[in-house]
Amino acid sequence: MTEITITTGARLHFGFISHGPTGGREFGGVGLMIDRPGFVVRAARAAATDELSCGPWRFRVESLLARLRNSGELGPLRLEIVESPPAHAGLGSGTQLAMAVARISALLGGTGGGAPAELARQAGRGLRSALGLHGFEQGGLLVEAGHFPSGEISPLVARVEFPDEWRLLLIRPHGAAGISGADETDNLARLAPMPTATTDRLCRIALTGILPATVECDFDAACAAIGEFGRIVGEYFALVQGGVFADDRMRRIEPLLVHRRLTGYGQSSWGPTLFVLCPHVEFAGQLAADLAAAPEGRDCEFTIAAPLNRGAAIVCG
């Protein structure tokens, strides 16, 4: 094995299903892997010292490699990030990069592929949401149960294929970044525990709405369920993010979606990215063009993504 190339997808997070000291599982949630914007990471063994070409991700990669070298015999690497998504956009970029570098470390360090949960622990990921690490491994529409206070990584409890013809229109306001790191911890601490009734409602929507609608390829039902799930989560987090959506520009976009009678939209994680479920690529393209031409959308970036029903692609040569 002389070189490894890993291509990841991105993770949409529809929202947590629990938060606060309830004595049960915490966080959990529902999410979907999409084919873009993701990472392409290329790596091989280096002669003497690390040779990193990682752009703005260099410090993150250096920190990951230092951490991973505590867990195995990994020599110097030549590592290049060929393509990358925006950071802190609500698309799970940190986890996808960490899992890619951890997989490279395991393959080139001689420890084998490594189980996803073990790779995540070595890379310091999955402390709250585990959707990204499960999605890195197998893609699809995912439901995780949340973890107990012991801190174990949240187990995956459901995974279904998302209809291949459906598309996700991603709307991201230029120059905006979602909450992360210490700010995320502080904001979570400010929130009162999520009421049990809210958790119960979210679990019902996931089990009797989102999952069966996806399995049955019922587009309208999937839109209604995903939209309802996102609104409930957004209302809970409104205290710390300023509203159902974290960015004012996304709040101004919403009436345009409502006017078109669209229901399958929501914020991914802490945002600021908004996603809109579309029945096919032509619909997504026309919607993107119309929104981009409107005053509310002129300061936004639009990306059409397809569902990703497989794990990250790994090519060894």
N, C-alpha and C positions, 0 to 999 in steps of 0.2 A: 504494500500500500504506500504510494508516494504522495497522493494528494486527495483531500476530501472536500467536496462542495456540498453545502447544505442550503436548501431553499425552503424558507418558512412561509406560512401565511400570516394573517393578522387575526386577532380575536375581538369579536364584538361581545360585550358583557351587558346583558339586559338588566342586571341588577341583583343585589343580595336578596336573600329570602329571610335573613334573621340578623339581628345585631343587638348586643347588650347582654348583661349578666342574667340570663334566663335559667341557667343551670343545664341547658341542653346544648345542641349544636349551634355554632355561630357562623355567620356569613353564608356559605353556600351560594347557589345562584344558577342562572340559566345563561347560556351564551352560544355563540356560533363562530366557527372558523370560516374565514373567507380567504380568497386567493391573493388579495393585495390590500394595502401595501405591506410587503414583507421584506425579509432579509435574504440576501445571497451572500454566504460566508464561505470563503475558500481558504484552506489551510494545509500546510505540510510541515514536516520537520525542518528546523533550521540548523545551521552548522554550529553556532556558538551562542548567540543571544537572540532574544525575540526580535522579529522584524514585523512590525505592526503598521498596517496601512488602513486605518479605521476612521479617519475623519473625526467628527465630533463624538464618536463612540469610543475613542481611544482610552480615555480614563476608565470608562466602564469595563472595557475588555481587560485592561491591566489589572483592575481590581478582581475581576472574575478569575483570571489566570492565577493570581496570587492565592486566592481562596481555594481553587481547585488543586493547586499543587500541594496543599496540605492533606489531600485525600488520595493521592496516587503518585506514581512515578512518571511525571510528564516533563520531557525535555524542552529545549527551546523550540519555538514555533515561528513559522512565517505565516502570518494570518492577514487576510485582506477582506474587508467588507465591500463587496462589489455593488450591492444595492441595499438601501435601508429605508425604513418608514420614518415619519416624523416622531419625535419623542414626546411623551406626555400628551398624547392626543386621544387617550381612551381606547387604544387599539392593542394594548398588551405587548408593546414592543420590547420592554425590558425583559419579560419572561421569555419571549421567543429568542432573543439574542442569548440570554443566559443558557437556555436549553440547547441551542445550537453549539455554543462554545463548550458546554459540559459534554455533549455528545462527541465533539471533536477530541476533547481531552481524554475521554474514555477509550476512543478508538485508537488514537495515537499513543496514549499512555500505556496501552497493553492490558487494560482491564476489561475489554469487551464493550458491547453496546451499552449496558447499564440499564436498569429499570427506570422508568420516568420519575417515580417518586424519589429514588435514591439520587438521581442526577439533580433533581430540584433541591434536595436537601444540601447536596454538596455546593450548589450554586447560590444557596440562600433564597430560593424562590418558593412560592406556595404557602407563605405564612398566613395569608388571608384567603384570597381566591386561588383555586387550583385549576380553573377552567383552561388557562393558557397552557399549563404543562400537560394536561390530558389532551388538549387540542393539538399540541405539537406532536403528540404520539399518534393520534388517530383521526383528527379532524371531525367534522360533522356538527350536529346540534347536540349540545351537552348539558346535562344537569348534574350538579354536584351537591352533596348533602350538607356540607359545612363540617367544621371540626369541633371537637370538644376542647375545653380549656387546656388539656394536656398538650395541645399544639400539633397533634398529628396532622399530616396533610389530608385535606378533605377528599373523601372517596367519590369516584364517579359512580352515579346510580342509574343514569340513563344516557344512552347515546343512539341517535337515529340519523339516517341520511337526510340531508336537506335537498329538496327538489332541484335538480341540476339546472332547469330552465329559469328558475327564479333568480333575481338579481338584487343586490343591495346598493343603493345610491348613498355614498358617503358625502356629507357636507361638513367641511371643516373651515372655520373662520381663520383668515390669515392672521398670523402673529399671536395667536392665542395658545395657551397651554393649560392642561388640566391639573388638578391638585395631585401631588405626589409626595413621597417621603415623609418628613416630619409634619408637613402641613396636613397630609392625609390622616396621620395619627391624631393630631390635635383636633381636627374636625370630627373624626369619629368619636373622640372623647366628649365633645360638646353635645352630642346627640343623646336624647333620652332613649332608653331601650325600645326597640321596635315592639309595638304591642303584639301579643300572641295572635290576636284576631287578624292583624295585617299579615303575619307570617302564614297563618292558615289560609288566608285568601290567596296569597302569592303561590303557595304550594298547590292549591286547587287549580289555579289558572295554568300552572305548568303541567300538571298531571292530566287535567280534563280538557285543556284548551290548546296550549302550544304543541305538546307532543302528539296528540292524535291528529290535529289539523295538519301537522307536518307529514306524518306517516300517510295520511289519506290524500295528500297534495291538495288540500282545500285552502286555496289562497286567501279567500275572504275571511275564513275562520281563523287562519294563522295571523292575518293582519290584526283582526279584532283582539285576539288574545295577547299578542306581543305588544300592541299599543296599550292595552289595559294594564299589563304587567309593568310597563315602563312608566306610565303615569302614576301608579301607586308608589313605586320606588322613588320617583322624582319628587312626589309630594312629601315623602318622609325625609328626603335629603334637602328639601328646599331651604331649611333654616341655615345650613352651612354653605350652600352653593348659590343662594340668591333667588331661587325659584326652581321650577321643575327642570329647567335647563340651566346650565352653568354660565352660558354666554348670552349676552343681550341679542347678538345677531341671530342666534338660533331661535330666540323667542320671537323675533320679528319674522323669521321664516315660517314659523308654525301656522299663522293664519293663511298663508298661501297653500299649505297642505290641506288645511281644514276646508278651504274654499273648493278644493278639488275632491273633497270627500275621501281623502286618504286617511287611513287609520293605523296602518302598520309602520309606525315610526317611533323613534325614541333616542335617548342619549346613551352612548356606549360608556359604561363605567363613569368616571368623573368628568367625562367630556374632554374637550368641547365638541368632539365629533358627534354629529347627528346622523342616524342611518334611516333610510326609507326603504321598506320592502316593496319590490316591483315585480310584476308577473313575468316580465321578459326583458331582454336587453334593449329592444326598440323603445319600450315604454320608459325605461330608465334613461335612455339617451335623450328623448324628447323632454322628459321632466327636468333633467340637468340643464338642457339648453334654455328652457323657459325660466327656470329659477335664476340662472346666471344672467339672464337679460333683465330681470326685475331689479329695481333699486335695492331691495333687501338682500339680494344674492351677489351683488357686484364685488363684495369684499370677501368672497368665499372660494374655496377650492372644491371641485366636484370630482369624485372618483366612482366609477362603476365597478363593483366587485362581484365575482361569482362565488357561490358556496364552495368550500373546500372540504370534500368528504374523504380525505386521506390525510395521513400525517405528513410531516416535513419530508421533502425528498432528499435523500442522501446518496451521493454518487462518489464512489471510491475508485481511484485510478492509480 
